[in-house]
Structures are given as structure tokens and as C-alpha cells.
Amino acid sequence: MVALFGRSSDLAALAAARAAVLGGSGRLVLITGEAGIGKSALAQRALEDAAAAGCRVARGFAVDDPGAPALWPWRRVGRDLPEVAHALATTAGGDAPPDAVPVALPDAGARFRLNEAIADAVTAAAGPTGLAVLLEDLQWADATTVAVLKHLAQELAAARLLVLVTAREAEDTPFTRAWAELTRSPAAVSIPLRGLPELAVRDWLAATGDPHGWLELAPELADRTAGNPFYLAAITAQQRPPGSARPTVDRLVLDRAGLRTILLTPLRSLSEDHRRTVATAAVLGERLSPTLLAAALGVPTESVSAQLADAVRVGLLHFGATGLAFRHAIVRDAVLADMSADERIAAHESIATAMDTVADDALVGPSAGHWNQVPGRPSAQRCRDRAARAAVLAASDTAHDRAVGFARMSLRHSRELGDPTVELAQRTLELARYEWAAGLLPDALASCTEAVDLADRCDRPELMAQAALVPQGVGSLDVSRVRDGLCRRALNRLPAGDSAWRARLLGLLAVAAADEAIDSSAEVLSADALAMARRTGDPHAELDTIAARHFVLSYPQAIAERTALARRTLELAPPGSMSRLWGLLWLSDIALQEGDMGRWDGLVQDIDALARRTGSPVARWHVARMQALRLALIGEFAAALVEADRGRRLAEQVGDISMLGMYFALRAQLAILLGAPDDILGQAMSLMDRAPAMPLITVSQAQIFLAQGRRDAAAAAIAPLRDLPERMPMGPRWSGSLGSLGLVATDLGDADLAGRCYRALAPTAHWCLGDGGGTPYSLGSIDWPLGEMARCAGLAETAIGHFRRAIEINTRLGARPFVAMARLGWARCLTDDDPDSPAGGDLAGTALAEFERLAMPGPAAAARRLLEHRSPAAHGDGLTDREAEVAGLVGQGLTNKQIAAQLFLSVRTVESHVRNALAKLQLTSRTELALWVHRPDR
């Protein structure tokens, strides 16, 4: 076989992958290259070698047909592996009733469960002896097929599983978009195939005996075909024409019509009926069904089978491991190019008609694709209807990208047919749902707007409401503003009075107002929405508006009403539903805010039980997030990172950027708390650059700047937020934004801003960190950050009170890092006025010992500096080392704030040192101190 000549290094890579698999470590081998380069031959050799080594084998393939069912490669794998067939039957769709209309599409959890079920089935099928799975032509695969492959790639490490993939180097396909993620897998092996060198061409021709006299032209063949094995085989299968070397080869290779003639020579040797059968087969696809082909041609199956057998005999077709197919896609392309436009249209029509007579959902999409190629009103009607049905089937398989393609096809024909406006509105609404589920946000918003316009035109306000309710679950102000406009339009057209539609729309307006965080209008809107939903008696509307109300009330002071909303949600929510998960999560936030860790632990167990019962990846992610938070709170940082990384893997598999944001928030806060910045801060910053603009993101960026030692950048970042304590209404992210801003101000020594943040947050002092928004980390008692802000603001006695309560509460919580942080803060308060305070020294020493036990290098260094700056020895003038250092900087003309920044002290501490120096030297002003510094006799 020509394709395997010159492939020694590639075969060695495959042998190494096979050996790793047999040793218990799975591999994903990605074989890529142009058409005809030998991908299938190399992969087939790998599959045969795996079988010879005792492995089970299975194969699937994608087809060059946009109408192909979702997950087609995995469905073909299911023919070889009953485990996969069972997983598909129990998790994938395809059994939706013929008149089904998508109202609620499968969510990310359903997509995850599908991916996990298939991946688990494949790994289970590997067993102790191993399994090799070949997936061919994934340049044509749908996004759902590729999503399963991505999920499987993360599970290969401990499986005796060899996954072989072939794909052309195509642009902008689901496979190419996943390439970077696939190759990041430690199990990935990339084999990019290039053309054969001249030596390999010589070796192959010599091995065949060179019956047609091509050996002496090996250099020209290798050069002019770029070593492509398929073209080499096609050319050298012909008798060499007379002539000099390069012109002879050029005529065959550079003249595409000439090359097509070579490829179609076997076809010309067949009868006209044979040629018609082969041409119709080319329109049908690369993998062929004699029964369907016979129906399309209107002849007996036996006749078609005989004609196909003759096509196999002359080399146009072959019986491969995947069934009857063209010898290569290039051959099929040549047959198609040889057909006239009328011949292709007639073939499409006959195939579509034949498909429509078969009660097989797998043929609905292909039928729509064929009708799409046939002109005329009847064909457009059939395509419209088949495409709409195919979209429903694709969505039930969570293949939303395929659903979008079919829905757009259906809508286009509906417009061309001049269908009634209400039908166009319904089809546009369906398209918007698919686009939103596929993550095509701009397209979905445009379709929602168009659907609202069309529904408005035909006086269907309920359709307007449905379109306005599509864009949910994305925290983008741009999305929120578009949705806000659509909601208001729908509300203006709905009949006056109570209705579930009106209630849900009001709830969304409340969420939008809370996101804008400009005024308190969200409070009234959310209360009105919930009251209306309750009056309608619609439990679904009540659950939706409870969620909106809870979102609006995500601030500490609303804890009582949030508790009531969470309990009501658990009364209404069906078992295993997402609403039930939210109710449990809200109660856990309340337990955290109240510092009741026993109740928190019980709720985590309840959520874990729900995750195990439903398989929800979102619930599983929350369990990992909450366990990481709990471990970090008590100082078990290494274990916390293990749980956090588990959550990150789930977030990546689900594909939810907000989940990843929570992971990076925890990791960044741990790096800041420990004083051990690493590359995670850069990754977190990169993610925040893509996040919606909001104060909490800006303050988080400032915290990272501080951790990186970029104080000027941190100060510049928060400059636009200096009035935030006065202008931000209570609502989502209020406490997190002001709390983080206050700590940044404290680190910068900004007494004014720290004081204003302190005064805004002081009423929350008796709680622990938590506001109902699902915090990614905990600082224990709010008294600790409040103490830091109060100290910076010059409220030393108030700060000491906060630190004392923080030590008491955090001790009860087992929050050892924050007990130590509160002790250090208290020590600083005492040593600000008296650097040699015995009590301050004791507190700092106790904190230092705990920091060292917990491996917190940053706080340990701060405690060590405080202890080192006590006064073991005084200068002859009575000044301590630190007082002398501060006096020297005063002499250089630096302000107290500049000195504080240079020495990493608070302004308050610098003021204390200046006062002490003035008193010891019997001076009365900074000017006198500066003059004293420069006295030559001192």
C-alpha cells in the first residue's frame, strides 16, 4: 500500500501509543492531512495492530452531508460497542414526537450528561484487554460529536483506550475549533501527514514491480503530486504515455480535467444504467445503502446490488470496514463534477422522495438537505417541513449547532414561500432558541428582536413574551439591555391584569435593573413580579420570579426574606430540578452568612445527594466549589486546591465561563491571602478582561495589581470607583464590591476611601461573609475586613473591637487563617501608637507562629517585620531604627503617604513614628525634624 511507504516515524508513534494503552495509559492520536494523503490507511493499520494485540476495535465516521444526524460517528461506533449504543439510547434524543415543538431546550447539564454517558461507555468497553476506536473524517463532524471527543480526551489517563482520529486540515469546523483543547490533553499524540519523499515513491514503485514503467519518473512524480499517495496511485495505475518526464507528469497532474479523466476511466467502461446508479450514489453520499438507492432509482434492489458490485470490481467503490463506499472522497467528487446541473437536481429529488417513504428519523435531516437542492414550490415546502423536524431532533440530541442550521433552512424557505406572518414569527422564535442554546448570542438577540417584530405585526403578544424570555442566564449588560427593550415591548402589548407572562417579564426587568446597579427600582419590580405570579397560581411563574427576587436581594441585610424565598422554592420545586438545587444553594449561603458551618455541611451533603441522583454537572460543580471554600476557610489550602481543580475540570467540560470565573476568583484570593502570587493571577486577569464591565471586576483586578506589586496600577484602577460607597445601591455584588474596594484602599493607605467603605459595610458586622450570591471563597467573620478598614481610617479602638470579635467568631468556625489575620491586625493597632507594645508583640508572635504552621508566607513576613521593628536597641539620640529611618525620609521631603508606600506601612503608623521622633528630640514640627536630620553635629 503506497500510503504506508515512507511512514516509519508515524508507524513508530502509533506503536508507542499502542504500547502506552496496553500499559494502562490511554492515548488520543490525531492523524491530519489533505485528502488522499493516507490518513485512513495509516489509521486502519493502527486498528489492525491493536486488534492483533488483543484489543477490541470499533469505528465510526462522519459524512459530508449537513443533513446527517447528530452524533453520527458515535452512533456508528455503537454498532460495534453495545455499551455505547445503550448510552446513546438512554441519553441522546431522537425519539421526539413528529409534531414536537421545542419549548425548553436541553441545558448544559443535559449536554454534559450525554457527553459523560458516551465517554463512560467507551472507557468501560475498554475493559482489561483494551479498546481501539477509529473516528474517520471528523472535518465533517457536528459539534456534539466533537464535544463527546473532548470529554473523552480528559478521561483517557487511566483507560486502556486508543482513540484514533482522522481529519482533513479544514478551516472553521467544530473539529478545528476544538483542536487546541484536544492537543492540550496529556494523552494527545498529533501525527500531521505530509507527502511522500522521492525515496518512498521509488520504494513503492519497485515493490509493485512497476508494470507501467513509471519508476524512472519517480522524482517528477514526487515533486508534481507533492507526494500525495492517492494521486500517485491513480496516475501510476495507467499505462505511462510517451514523452519526456516533466511534461508527461504535468499533463496528468496540473490538468484537473485530465486527472478527472483518469479517476473516471473505470466509470466509462460501464453501461449507461451502471453510470446512472454510480452518479446517484455519489449524490447520496460516500457510504451507500443499496435499498435506498434502489428506491431512488425505481429499480429492484437486486439490480442495483449487481451494478454496485460491478462498480466495486472496476475500482470505483469498495467494501471497507464501514460498509460499501466510494474508494475515496476524491473519486466521489470527480463523479459529482462530471454530472450536469439537471442530473444532480434529478438525483437529489429522487433520493429525497425515497427517504420520505422510510419511517426513520435518521433520514429526516438528509431528506431536508436533498430537498434544499431541488427548485420549485413543492420542494421548498417539503424542505421547510423536514428541516423544522430535523431541528427538533438535533436539539433533542443537544446538537444545537445542527438545530440552528436546520431552523435557518426552514425559515428561509418559509419566507420564500410567503407563509403567514404568525408562522414566520413562530419559526423565528424557534431559531432564536436554538441560537441561544448554541451560544450564538448576537444571532439569537437579532432573531429574538425579529420574532418580537413579527409577533407584534400579527398581534400575538404571547409570542412577543416568549421571544423576550429567550435570552437568559448570561451576565452581560449588553444582552440585558436588549432583553430589557424586548420585555417592555411585550409588556405594552399584553392584556392588562395579572398573567404568568407579565410576571415573568417583570422579573426579567428587575434582574436587568439590579445588574445596572444605578437605582433601587429593582426592589419594586421584583416584588411586583413575585406578587403577580402568586396571584396567577402558576408555580413555574412563581419559581421564575422567586429567582429574580432572590437575585435582587443578594445583599447581607436581606437575609430574612432570602430565607423565606429559599424555603418556598423547596416547597414548589420538583425533585431533582434546577429550582431545587437553587433552593439548597440559597440556604447554604444563608448558613455561611450566619456562621453555622454544621448546617452548611449538611446542605453540602444534600446538594451532593442531588448531584448523585440526577447526574447534574452543575450540582457536582457546586459541591466541588463549596468543599474548596470550606477547606480554604480552615487553612487546608492544598486540599482546597484539589477540590478547586476538580471543579475547574467540570466547568471546562460544561463550557460555562462563569464557573471558570468562580474558580479563578478562589485561586486569586488564595494567592493574595497566602502572599504567594503565581501565574494563576495572570490567567485570572486574562479571564477578567473578557468579563462584563462592573465594579467588582475592576476591584478584583486592582487586588491582583497589588499582589503583583503594581501599586500605581491598583490606584489608577479604582480611581473611577471612589464614589462607589455612596452611589451603588444595595443589591447583587454590593457587599463584594465595597468589601474588596475597602481592602484595596486599606492596602494603598487611602484612609478616606477605606473609611467610607467601612461606614457603608459596618451594619453587616455581626455576620460572616456571604450575601446570597454564591461566594467562591470566605474570609470568615466580616469583622476582620471591617477591622482593617477601620484601622486605615484612623479608628483604632473601633478596629480593635472588630478584631476581637473576629478572633472569637473565627475560632468557633475553625477559620485558623483568619484568626491569625485578626491577631495581626490587632497587633498593628497597638504598635501604631506604641511600637514596643508588649500586647502587640504577643499578638504578632502568636499570629506569626500560626502563619508558619499554615504555610502563609506573605502574612508571616508581615508579622516578622512588625516584630523586627520593635526597639531592641536605640540610637544615641533615643530614636529606634524605624524612627530614625522615617526621620531620614522626612528630611528628604517625602510626605507621610509617600513614606508609608515606600516602607509598606500604613499612614497611621508613619504618623506615630513621626510623633515619637518629635517627642524624643523635643521638636515641634516636621520642618524642625527635617532640619535636625541635616545637622552636621548630630
N, C-alpha and C positions, 0 to 999 in steps of 0.2 A: 504494500500500500504506500503510494508516493508520499502521503501526508506524514508518515512516521519516519521517513528518511531525514536525517539532519536534526532530529529531535532528542538527542541523547540527554541534554541537560534538562529538558522538560520531562522526559521519562524518569530521570533521576529524582526530580522534585516530586513527581507523583508517587514514586516508590517510597520516598521519605515520608510523605503524607500518609500513605497506607501503613507504613511501619508504626507511625505515631498512633494511628487509630487502633491498630491491633494491640498496642501497648496501653490503651485506655484513654488516650487523649484525642478528641475529635478534631477534624480539620474541615475547613471550607476552602475548596480550590476553585478559583475564579479564572476560567480559560476564556480569553477575549481575543478578538482579531477580526479582520474583514471577512466578507463572505468568501467561501472557498479556501480559506487558509488552512483548514484541517482541524478545526475545533472539535467537531463531532468524532472524527477518527481518533483523536488523542483521548477524548473522554470515554469513548467506547473501549479503548484499550485499558484505561484505568478501571472501568467497570468489570471487564473480563478478569483482570488481575485480582481485583478484590474478591470476585466470586471464586476464583481458584484458591484464594487464601481462606475460604470458608465463610465469607460474609454473605448475608442476604443481599439481594440487589433489587432496586426499584428505579423506575424512571418516569419522568413527566416532561411535558414540552409545552411551550407557548406557541400560539399560531398567529400568523399575520392576518388577523381578522378583528377589527374593532368591535364586532358583534359577539366575539367569543365570550362565554360565561366567565364570570369572575372566578378566580382560584383554579382555572383550568389545569395548569401544571400539577397542582396538588390533587385535583380530582383524578388525574391520570395516575399519579403515584398511588392513590387509594386502590386502584385495580390490582396493584402488586402487594400492597400492605393493607390488610383488613383493619388494622388499628387506625390508620389514617382515614379510611372510608367511614369508620364508626364515628370518629371525631368530627368529620365533616357533616355527617348525618345529624348529629346531635347539637352542633353549634352553628353551622352555616345555615343560610336561608335557602331559598329556592322552592319552598312549599307554600308561598303566599297564594291566596285565592286569586282567581283570574281578575276579579273586579277590585282588588285591593288598592287603596289609595293611601300613601304614606302620610300619617299624621304625626307620629313620633318616631323619628329615625333611631336606629341603634346608636348608643352613645359610645364614648371612648372605652367604657368598661366592656361593652359587648365586643368591640373590636379586639381589645386585649384578650378577652376570654377565648375568642376564636383563634387568635394567634397562638396563645398558650396551649390550647387544646391540641392543635395540629402539631406544634413543636414537641409537646409532651408525647404525643402518639408516635412521632418519628423516633425520638430518643428511646422510648420504651421498646420499639420494634428492633432496635439495635441489639438489645439483649447482651448476653455474654460473648457471642461469637462475632458480633459486628454487623454493620449495615452500610452499604454504599448506595446513595441516591443520586441520580443524574437528572438535572433540570436543564433542558436544552432551550436555546433561543430566547433567553429572558429579555432580550431587547424588545420583545413584543408582549412581555408580561404586564398584567394590570398591577396597580399599586397595592392591592390587598395581597396578591401573591408575594410581592416583594416584602411587604410588611411581615408576613409569616417567616420569610427567609431571614430578615433582620432579627426577629425574635429568636429564631433557632440558632443564629450565629452566637448569641450570648449564652446558649445552653450547651455548647459543644465541649467545653473543657473536660468534663468527666464522662463523656459518652464515647462508646466505640462506634463512631459515626463519621463516615466520609461523605460530604456533600460536594458534588461536582456540578459546576455551573458553566454553561457556555453562553456567550452573548457577543453580538457584534458591537463594534465601537460606535454606537449611535448617539445622537445628541438629544438631550432633554427628554428622557424617558424615565418612568419610575425607577428602573434599574440604575440608570446612570446617576439619577439624583441620590440614590442610596449608596453609591459607590464608596464615598468617603467613610460612611459609617460602617459599611461591611468590611472594608480593609483595615479599619481600626481594631477589629476583633483580633485578639492574640492567636486565634485559630485560623486566621485567613492566610491563604497562600495564593499569590497572584501569578498567573502564567500568561503574559501577553505574547501571542504568537505573531511572528513576522515571517516574511517569505523565505523559501529555502535558498541557501547559497549554491553556487555553481557546483561545488563538490558533491552536495547531496543530490542535485539533479543528475549528475553523471552516475553516481552510485545507483540511483533508482533505474535509470535507463539501462545500465549494464545488467542490473538484476532482472529486468524484464526480457532481456535478450535483444532489445531494440529492434523489433521486427520491421519497423517502418523507416529506419535509417536516420534517426534524429540525434544520435549521440554526438556527432561532430558539431552540432549546433547548440550544445549544452550551454556555452557562455551566453549566446544570444537569447536562448530560451529563458535562462535565469534572469537576465537583465530586462528583457522586454515584457515578461509576465510578472516581474517583481517577485519571482519565486513562488507564485500562488499555485498550490498543488492542483486545485480544480482545473485551472486554465491549462496547466502543464499536461494533465491527463487528457483533457478534451482535445488539445492540439495534437499531441503525440499519438493519439488513437487513430489519427488519419494517416493516410499514405503521404509521405513528405513530397510536396510538389517540387519540380525542378527550379533551380535558381540559386543565386548566391545567398549567403547566410542571413544577414540582417534584413534585406528586403523581403525575403521569404517569411521570416517571423513577423516583420512589421505588418505585412498584408493580413496576417491572420489575427494579430492581437490588437493593432491600432484601429483596424476597420471593424467597428462593432457589428455592422451588418454581416460581415464575413464571419465573425465569431459566432453570431447567432445562427448563421447557416450551418456551422459545424455542430452546434448544440442540437439543431433541429433536423439534422440529417436522418437520424433514426425515425423521426416522425414522418418524413417524406416517403419513407419506404412502406408506410401502412396505407390501408384503404381509406376512402373518404369517411366512412362510418367510424372507423377507428380514430381518425383525426378529430372528428366532431366529439367523440367521447373524451379524448385526452384534453381537448380545448375546454370542454365543460368542466372536466375535473380540475383544470388549472384555475378556473373561476371559483369552483367550490372551495379549494384550499389545498394545502400541502399534504394533509392527512385525509385519506379518502374513505368514503362509505359506498361500496358498490350498490347497496339497496337504495340509498338516497339518490345516487347518480342515475340509477335506472329509472326512478320515478321522475326525475327531472328531464330525462331524455325520452320518456314514454316508451321504453322498450323493456323486454323481460330482463330480470336480473341476471339470468344465465348468460344472455348475450353480452351484457356489459362486462360480466366477470371474465368472459373469454377474451374480449377486446382488451381489458386491463392486463390480462395475462400476457397477451402479445406485446403490450407496451413494456411490461417487465422484461420480456425476452430481448427486446431491442435496446434496452438500457435507459428508457425514459423514466420508468418507475422502478421501485424495488420494494421488497418486503423486508422492512427493517424491524428492529426490536419494538418500535412503536406502531407497527402495522404497515399497511400499504400507503406509500407516499411517493412523491417525486424524488428522483435520485438526489436532487439538490434544489434549494430555492432558486438558484440561478437558472436551472432548467425550466422551472415553472415560470419565472419572469420572462424567459425567452418565448415560451408558448403564448403567454398573455400578450406580449408585444407583437406577436405575429398575427393576432386576431384583429379584425376590423372593429370599429366602434359599435356597429349594429350587431355584430356577432356577440360581443361582450354583453350588450344590453339584453339580447335574447337569452343568453345563458343565465344572467342574473335573474331574469323574470322566471325562467323555468325552475331554477333552483329554489327561489323564494316560494313559488307555488307548491313545490314538492315539500318544502319544510313546513308549510302551513297545514298540510294534511296530517302531520305527525304530532301527536299529543305529547310533546317533550319540551319542558321549559328550557332545556339547554339550547334549543334551536330558535327560541324567540328572538334573542339578540342578533344572531346571524341572519335570520329572516329579515329583520328590520334593516340590517346593513345591505342586503341584496336589493330589497325594495327601494332603498335610498338611491340606487344606481339606475333605476328604471324611470323614464319620464312619463308624465301623464297623471291625470287627477286620480284615477283608481289606485295607482301605485302609491301616490302621495298619501292617500287615506290609509292604505294598509301600513305604510311605513310609520305614519303618525301613531297609529294604534299599537303596532308591535313595539315601537320604540318606547312608548309610555309604559307598556307592560314590562319590557326589559329593564327599564329604570327601577321599577318596584323590586324586581328580582335581584338586581345588582345591589340595591340598598339593603335588602334583607341579608345579603352576604357581607354587609359593611363595605362593599366596594363602591364608595361614594364617588370616586373619580369616574368610574364607568357609568354610574347613575347619572352624573352630570352630562356626560356625552350623549346618552340616550335621550335625556329630557330635553336637551337643546335640539336634538334632531326632531323630536316630536313637536316641539314648539315651533320650529322653523316651518315644518310642513303645515301645521295648524294655521300659521299666519298666511302662508301662500294659498291655502285653501279658502281663506276668508271666513274662518269659523267665527261664531258669535263672540262678542266681547267677554261675556262671562266665562266661556270656555278658555279663552286666552288668559284671562285672569287666573283661573284655576291651574292651568299648566305653568304659568309663570311663577305662581306660588310654590308649586311642587319643585320647579327648578331652583328657586331660592333656597328651599330646604336642603336640597342635595348639595348645592354650592356651599352653604354654611357648614354642613356636616363634613364636606371635603376640605374645609379650611380656606376656601376661595373667598375671603371676606369682601374685598371690593366688588367682585362679581355678584356676590349674594346681596349686598346692600343695593346695588343697582337693580337687581331683579326684584327685591322687596319694594323698592320705590316704584318700579314699573307695575308690579302687581297691585299696589295701592292705587295708582293712577287708573288702571283698567277697572278695578272693582268700584272705584268712585264713579267712573263713567257709566257703569251699568247699575248703579245704585245697589251695591252689595256691601254694606258696611261691615258685616261679619267677616267677609273675605279681607277687607281692609285691616281688620283687627288681627286676623291670623297672620297676615304678612308682616304687620308691625311687631308681632311677638316672635318672629323667627330669630332675629339677631340677639341672642342672649348668651351669657357665660364668658364674654371676653371683656377684660378690664381696659378698654380703650376709650378715651374721651371722644375721639373722632366717631367711633361706632355709636357711642352713647348719644351723641348729638344728632346723628342721622335718625337713629331709632326714636329719639325724643320727638322729632318732627313728624315721623310716621304715626306715632302714638297719638299725638294731638289731632292730626287729621282724622284718624279713625274715631276718636272720641267725639269730634264735632259732627260726625255723620251717624253715629249710633243713636238709637232712640233714647230719649231722656228716661231717667229712672234707673233702678238697680238692675245690673246684669253681671254675669260672670266675666264677660268680655270687658266691660267697663272697669271692673275691679282689677283685673289683671293688667290692663293698660295703665291705670293709675299707679299700680305697684311699680311698673317699669319707670314711670315718670319720677317716682320717689327715688328709685335707685339712681337714676341719672342725676337728680338734684343733689343727692348725697355724694356722688362721685365728683361733681363740680366743686362741692365744698365752698360755696360762695355765701349762702344764707341758710336759714333754718326751714326753708319751705318743705324739705323732705319729711320733716316730722309730721306736718299736717297731711301731706299727700299720702304717706304710708298708713297713717291712722285711718283716713277716709277710705282707702282701698281695702283695708282689712275689715272695717265695719261693713262695707258694702258686700264683700264676699260672704261674710257671715249671714247677712240678711238674705242672700240668694240661696243659702243652704247647699251650695256646690262645694264639696270637700276639696276638689282639685284647685278651685279658685282660692279657697281659704289657705291651702298649703302654699300656693304661689305667693299670696300676699303676706302670709306669715314670714316667708323667706325675705321678702322685700322689707318688711317692718324690722325684722331682726338685723338686716344689713344696716339700715338707717340707725338703729340703736346700738351699734357696735362701739360703745364707749363705756368706761367703767361705771359711771353713775347710773346707767340704765339697767343695772344688773337684776333688779326685781322684775321688771317687765320681760326682760330676756328669759328669765327663768320660767315665767308663765308661758311664753311663746314656745319654748323648748318642750315643755310638758304637753302642751296642746298638740304640737307636731307629732309626738309619740302616740297620742291618742288617735290621731287621724291617719297616720302613715301605715300603709300595708307592710306586712313583714318582708324584710329583705329589700325594701325600696330605698331609693336615694334619699327620700324625705326622712326615712327613719335614721339613716346614717347622719343626716344633718342634725336631727334632734339630739342624738347621742353626742355628737361633736360639740354642740352648743352647751349641753350640760357639763361636758368635760372642761370647756373654757371657764364656766362659772366655778367649778370646783377648783381650778387652778387660781382664779382670781381670789377666791376665798381662802386659799392656802390649805384646802382639805385634800391632801395627797392620797389618803386612803380611799376617798370617793373617786378621785381621779383614776387611781389604779383599777378600781372596779369598772369604771366606764371604759377604760382601755381594753379590759377583758371582754366587755360587751361588744365593742367595736371589732375586736379580733374574732369573736364568735360569729358576728355578722359577715365578716370577710371570708371566713372559712365556709360558711353556709352558702354564700352567694357567689364566691369566687371574684368579688368586685376588686379590681386592681386599685381603685380609688380608696376603698376601705383599707386594703392592705398597705397602701402608701401612708395613710394616716396613722396606722399602727406603728409603722417604722418611724415616722416623724415624731410621734408622741413618745415613743420609747427613747429616741435620741435626745429629746428635750429633757426627759426625766433623768437620764444618765448624766447629761451635762450639768444639770442643776445640782447634783450631789457630788460632782467632781470626778466622775468616772469618764474622763474625756476620751480615752482610747475606745472604750466600749460604745460611747456615743457616736464616734465616727464610723464604727462598723454598722450601726443601725442607720445612720445618715446615708452611708453609701448604698445600703440595701434599698432605701427609699429612692435614691437617685436612679438606680437601675430600673426600678419600677416606673419612675417618672419618664425616663428615656423610652421605655417600651410603650408607655401610653402616649407619649408625644405631647405632653402638656407643659408648656413653658412656665406656667405659674407654679407648678410643682417643683420644677428645677429652680425657680426663683427662691422658693422656701428653703431648698437645700443650701443654696449659696448664701442665703441670709444667715442660716445657722453656722455654716463654716466660717463666714467672715466674722461673725460675732465671737466665735471661739478663738479665732486668730487674734482679734483685738483684745479679748479678755486675757488670754494667755500671754500676750505680748510677744507672740512668735509668728509674725507675718510670713506668709509663703506665697507661692504662685496662685493659691486659691483666690487671693484678693484681686489679682489681675483678671481671673476668669469671672469673678463676681462683678467686677467693674464692666467687663465686656457685655455681660448679660443686662446690667442696668442701663447701659447705653441704648439697648433695644426696647427697654420698658417704657410704658406711657409716662409722660412728664407729670410728676406730682411731688409735693414737698417731701414725702417720706423717702423717695428715691434720691432726691438731691441731698438730704441729710445723710443717708447711708453712704453716698459717695464721699461726702465730707469726712465721715468716720474712717473710711479707707484711706483717704489722703493723710489723715493724722497718723494712722498706723504705719504708713509708708514714710513718715517724717516730713510730709509736704504741708507744713502749717499754713503757708501763704495760700496754697490752693484750697485748703479747707475753709479758710476765712473768706476767700472770694466766692466759694460755692454757696455759703449760707448768707452772703450779704443780701440777696433779694428776699430772704426769709426773716429779716429782723423784726418785721411787724406781725409774724405768724401767730404769736401768742394772743394777739388782740383781734385778728381778723378771721382765724379759722374757726368755723362753727363746730360744736361737738358732733361727732359722727364717726364714720369709718376712718381709721388711721389717725384720728385726732390725738389719742394718747401716745401712740407710737411716734408720730411726727414730733410732737412737743417734747416727749421724753428724750428722744435721740438728739433733738436740737439743743436741749438743755445740757446734755452731757458733752456735746461738741463745744458749746460755749464755755463750759467748765474747763475743758482741756486747753482752750485758747485763752483762758483767763479773762473772758468777757463777762465782767460782773453784772453789767446792765442786762444783757440778754439772758444770762443764767437766772437772774433774779425774776425776770418777767415770766420765764418758763416755769420757775418754781411756784410763783403765785398762782398760775393757771392750774397747775397739777396738784397743789397742796391738798385740795379736798379729797383726793384719791389715796391719801397717805395710809389709810387703815387696810388697804387691800394689797394683794400681790399683783405682779404684772399679769395682765390679761384684760381683754376688752370685748371678747366675743368674736374677734376677727380671725381666730386660729393662729396665734402667735407661733413662729417657728422656734423660739427659744424663750427661756425665762431667766430673769435676774433676781428671782425670789421676791422678797418684800419690796414694795415701791419706796419704802423709807430709805433704802440705800441710795438710789439715784437722787432722791429728793435731798438727802443729806449732802451729797456732793454739790448740787446746785446751790443750796443754802450757804454752804461754806464759801463757795466762789463769790456769792453775792454779799459776803461780809456778815452773815447771820450765824455767827459761830455757835452761840448757845442753842439756837434752833436746830442747827445741823447736828450738834451732839445729841439732842433728843431723838432725831431721826435715826442716827447711827445706833443708839442704844436699843431702840425698838427693832431695828433691822437685825441686830445680833440676836435678840430674843426670838423673833419670828423665824429667821432663817435657821437658827439652831433647832427649832421644832420641826422645820421642814427637812432637816438633814442637808441643807444647802451650804456645805462647808466652804466653797469658794467665796460665797457672798457674806458669810460670817466674817471671813478673813478680810474681805474688801471693806466691810463696815468698820472693823477694828482699825484698819489702816487710815480710813477717813477720819475716825475719831482721834487717832494719834496725831494726824496733821492739824486738826483743830487745836489741840492742846499745844503742839510745838510751834504753831504760828505765833502765839504770844510768848511762849517760853520754850526756846529750842531745847533746853535741858530738863523739860518737864519729866519727872520720874514716871508719872502715869502714862504719858505719851510714849516714853521709851518702852514701858512694859507692853502696851498695846501693839506697838510696832514690832517688838520682838516676837510676841505671840503670833501676829499675822505672818511675819517672815517664816517662822517655823512651819506654819500651815501651807504657805505658798510653796515652800520647798518640798513638802510631802506630796503636794498635788501636782508638782512639776508645772508651776506657773511662773516662767522666768521673768516676764515683764513686771508684774506686781512685786515679785521677790526683789528685783533690782530697785524698785521704788522704795520699798521698805528698808532695804540695805542703805540706800542713800540717806534716808531720813535718820537712821541710826548713826551713820558716819558723820553727819553734820551736827551731831551733838558736840559738846565742848570738852574734849579730852585735854586740850591744852589751850591756853590763851596767849595772845601776843603781849609784848611788854606794855602796850597801851591798853590792855584789858579786853581787846576785841577777840572774838572767836575767829576761826579760819573763814567761816562763811560770812561773818560780819565784815571782816577785812576785805573779802572778795567783792561783796556788794558795795562797800565804800569805794573800792577802786573803780568799779563801773560807774558809780555816781560821779566820780572825778572825771570820767571820760565823757560826761554829758548825757548818758543814757537815762531814759525815763524808767519809772518803776515797771511799766508794762514791758519795755524792751529788755530790761534786766530779767524779768520773770521768764520771758521767752528764751533768752539765751541760756539761763541756768535751769530751765524746765521746772520752775517753781510757780506757785500761784502769786498773783499780785499782792494778795494779802500777806503772804509770807515775806515777800520783799519789803513791804511796808514795816513789818515787825522788825526785820533786821536793821532797817534804816533808823527806826526809833531807838532800838537798843544801842546802836553805834553813837547816835547823838547824845543819849543819856550818859554813856560811859565816857565820852570825850568832853562832856559839858558844853556841847554846841547846841544851837537853836534852829538851824535851817540846813537844807540841802546845799545851799551855796557855801555856807561855812564848812560843811563836810568836804565839799569838792576842793576848797582852798586848803584844808588840812591835808588832804591826800597829796597835794603837790608841794607841801612844805619840805624843804631840803633837810631839816633837822629832825624829822620825825622817825 
